[in-house]
Amino acid sequence: MSQKKPEIAPEWMRVTEAAAILDCDPRTVIAMIRRGELNVRIVQLGLAARIHRGDWQAELERRIAVGVGA
């Protein structure tokens, strides 16, 4: 019997995707979230963390409006 991978709703993105957008290491993204520099919801699924896409988009827009480097 083969096991299916759990399906992740499309509104959740991988931390590696966010890191690629910011051109940094995924650990940097996690550290920024922990320090409160990125205001996004994050969930931990086993070893993989996921970021809410809507929060991510709003945060990028906020950073652009304020003039913080993305």
ROSE-4610 file (N, C-alpha, C; in Angstrom, 1 decimal, always signed):
// ROSE-4610
residu = [M/M/M/S/S/S/Q/Q/Q/K/K/K/K/K/K/P/P/P/E/E/E/I/I/I/A/A/A/P/P/P/E/E/E/W/W/W/M/M/M/R/R/R/V/V/V/T/T/T/E/E/E/A/A/A/A/A/A/A/A/A/I/I/I/L/L/L/D/D/D/C/C/C/D/D/D/P/P/P/R/R/R/T/T/T/V/V/V/I/I/I/A/A/A/M/M/M/I/I/I/R/R/R/R/R/R/G/G/G/E/E/E/L/L/L/N/N/N/V/V/V/R/R/R/I/I/I/V/V/V/Q/Q/Q/L/L/L/G/G/G/L/L/L/A/A/A/A/A/A/R/R/R/I/I/I/H/H/H/R/R/R/G/G/G/D/D/D/W/W/W/Q/Q/Q/A/A/A/E/E/E/L/L/L/E/E/E/R/R/R/R/R/R/I/I/I/A/A/A/V/V/V/G/G/G/V/V/V/G/G/G/A/A/A]
num = [1/1/1/2/2/2/3/3/3/4/4/4/5/5/5/6/6/6/7/7/7/8/8/8/9/9/9/10/10/10/11/11/11/12/12/12/13/13/13/14/14/14/15/15/15/16/16/16/17/17/17/18/18/18/19/19/19/20/20/20/21/21/21/22/22/22/23/23/23/24/24/24/25/25/25/26/26/26/27/27/27/28/28/28/29/29/29/30/30/30/31/31/31/32/32/32/33/33/33/34/34/34/35/35/35/36/36/36/37/37/37/38/38/38/39/39/39/40/40/40/41/41/41/42/42/42/43/43/43/44/44/44/45/45/45/46/46/46/47/47/47/48/48/48/49/49/49/50/50/50/51/51/51/52/52/52/53/53/53/54/54/54/55/55/55/56/56/56/57/57/57/58/58/58/59/59/59/60/60/60/61/61/61/62/62/62/63/63/63/64/64/64/65/65/65/66/66/66/67/67/67/68/68/68/69/69/69/70/70/70]
x = [+0.8/+0.0/+0.9/+0.7/+1.5/+0.9/+1.7/+1.2/+1.2/+0.1/+0.0/+0.7/+1.3/+1.8/+0.7/+0.7/-0.4/-0.5/-1.7/-1.9/-1.8/-1.1/-1.0/-1.8/-2.7/-3.6/-2.7/-3.1/-2.3/-2.1/-2.8/-2.6/-1.4/-0.7/+0.5/+1.7/+2.7/+3.9/+5.1/+6.0/+7.2/+8.1/+8.8/+9.8/+10.9/+11.2/+12.2/+11.7/+10.4/+9.9/+10.1/+9.8/+10.0/+11.4/+12.3/+13.7/+14.2/+13.7/+14.1/+13.7/+12.5/+12.0/+12.9/+13.3/+14.2/+15.7/+16.0/+17.3/+18.2/+17.7/+18.4/+18.2/+18.8/+18.7/+17.3/+16.7/+15.4/+15.6/+16.7/+16.9/+16.8/+17.2/+17.1/+15.7/+14.8/+13.4/+12.8/+13.1/+12.6/+13.1/+14.3/+14.9/+14.1/+13.9/+13.2/+11.8/+11.1/+9.8/+9.8/+10.8/+10.9/+11.2/+12.0/+12.3/+11.2/+10.2/+9.1/+9.3/+10.3/+10.6/+9.6/+9.1/+8.1/+6.9/+5.8/+4.5/+3.7/+3.9/+3.2/+2.9/+1.8/+1.4/+2.3/+2.7/+3.6/+3.1/+3.1/+2.7/+3.9/+4.1/+5.1/+4.4/+4.8/+4.3/+5.5/+5.6/+6.8/+8.0/+8.9/+10.2/+10.0/+8.9/+8.7/+7.8/+8.2/+7.4/+6.8/+5.6/+4.8/+4.4/+4.4/+4.0/+2.7/+1.7/+0.5/+0.7/+0.3/+0.5/-0.1/-1.3/-1.9/-1.1/-0.7/+0.1/+1.4/+2.0/+3.3/+3.1/+2.1/+1.8/+1.6/+0.8/+0.6/+1.9/+2.7/+4.0/+4.9/+4.9/+5.8/+5.3/+4.0/+3.4/+3.7/+3.6/+3.9/+5.4/+6.3/+7.7/+8.0/+7.3/+7.5/+7.0/+5.9/+5.3/+6.1/+6.7/+7.6/+9.0/+9.3/+10.7/+11.7/+11.2/+12.1/+12.5/+13.8/+14.2/+13.5/+13.1/+12.4/+13.4]
y = [-1.2/+0.0/+1.3/+2.1/+3.3/+4.4/+5.2/+6.4/+7.6/+8.4/+9.6/+10.7/+11.7/+12.8/+13.7/+14.3/+15.2/+16.4/+16.7/+17.9/+19.2/+20.1/+21.4/+22.4/+23.1/+24.1/+25.1/+25.6/+26.5/+27.8/+28.1/+29.4/+29.4/+28.3/+28.1/+27.9/+28.7/+28.5/+28.0/+27.5/+27.0/+28.2/+28.0/+29.0/+29.2/+28.1/+28.3/+29.2/+29.2/+30.1/+31.6/+31.8/+33.2/+33.6/+32.7/+32.9/+33.3/+32.6/+32.8/+34.3/+34.7/+36.0/+37.1/+36.8/+37.8/+37.6/+36.5/+36.2/+36.0/+35.1/+34.8/+33.3/+32.9/+31.5/+31.4/+30.2/+30.0/+30.2/+29.9/+30.2/+31.6/+32.5/+33.9/+34.3/+33.8/+34.1/+33.7/+32.5/+32.0/+33.0/+33.4/+34.3/+35.7/+36.2/+37.4/+37.3/+36.2/+36.0/+36.0/+35.3/+35.2/+36.5/+37.4/+38.7/+39.7/+39.3/+40.2/+41.1/+40.9/+41.7/+41.4/+40.2/+39.8/+39.4/+40.1/+39.9/+38.9/+37.6/+36.6/+35.4/+34.7/+33.5/+32.4/+31.5/+30.4/+29.2/+28.0/+26.8/+25.8/+24.9/+23.9/+22.6/+22.0/+20.7/+19.7/+19.0/+18.1/+19.0/+18.7/+19.5/+20.7/+20.8/+21.9/+23.0/+24.2/+25.4/+25.9/+26.5/+27.1/+28.5/+29.4/+30.8/+31.0/+31.7/+32.1/+33.0/+32.7/+33.5/+34.9/+35.0/+36.3/+37.2/+36.7/+37.4/+37.9/+36.9/+37.2/+38.4/+38.3/+39.4/+40.7/+40.7/+41.9/+42.5/+41.6/+42.0/+42.6/+42.0/+42.6/+43.9/+44.1/+45.4/+46.4/+46.0/+47.0/+47.4/+46.4/+46.7/+47.7/+47.5/+48.4/+49.8/+49.9/+51.2/+51.9/+51.2/+51.9/+52.1/+51.4/+51.6/+50.6/+49.5/+48.5/+47.6/+47.2/+46.3/+45.0/+44.5/+43.2/+42.1]
z = [+0.0/+0.0/+0.0/-1.0/-1.0/-0.2/+0.4/+1.1/+0.3/+0.4/-0.3/+0.6/-0.1/+0.6/+1.0/+2.2/+2.6/+1.6/+1.3/+0.4/+1.2/+0.7/+1.4/+0.6/+1.2/+0.6/-0.2/-1.3/-2.1/-1.5/-0.4/+0.3/+1.2/+1.3/+2.1/+1.2/+1.4/+0.5/+1.4/+0.7/+1.4/+1.8/+2.9/+3.3/+2.2/+1.5/+0.5/-0.7/-0.9/-1.9/-1.5/-0.2/+0.3/+0.3/+0.6/+0.6/-0.8/-1.8/-3.1/-3.5/-3.1/-3.4/-2.8/-1.5/-0.8/-1.1/-1.9/-2.3/-1.0/-0.2/+1.1/+1.4/+2.5/+3.0/+3.7/+3.6/+4.3/+5.8/+6.4/+7.8/+8.2/+7.2/+7.4/+7.5/+6.6/+6.6/+8.0/+8.4/+9.7/+10.8/+10.8/+11.8/+11.8/+10.5/+10.4/+11.0/+10.8/+11.3/+12.8/+13.4/+14.9/+15.5/+14.8/+15.3/+15.1/+14.4/+14.1/+12.9/+12.1/+10.9/+9.8/+9.7/+8.7/+9.5/+9.2/+9.9/+9.1/+9.3/+8.5/+9.4/+9.1/+9.8/+9.2/+10.1/+9.7/+10.4/+9.8/+10.4/+10.2/+11.1/+11.1/+10.8/+9.7/+9.3/+9.3/+10.4/+10.5/+10.5/+9.6/+9.5/+8.6/+7.8/+6.9/+7.4/+7.3/+7.7/+6.4/+6.6/+5.5/+6.0/+5.0/+5.2/+4.5/+5.1/+4.5/+3.3/+2.1/+0.9/+1.0/+1.5/+1.7/+2.6/+3.7/+4.6/+3.9/+3.2/+2.5/+1.5/+0.7/-0.3/+0.4/+1.5/+2.2/+2.8/+3.3/+3.9/+2.9/+1.7/+0.6/+0.2/+0.1/-0.3/+0.8/+2.1/+3.2/+3.1/+2.9/+2.8/+1.6/+0.5/-0.6/-0.3/+0.3/+0.6/+1.6/+2.6/+3.6/+3.1/+2.0/+1.5/+2.1/+2.7/+3.3/+2.1/+2.0/+1.0/+1.1/+0.0/-0.1/-0.4]
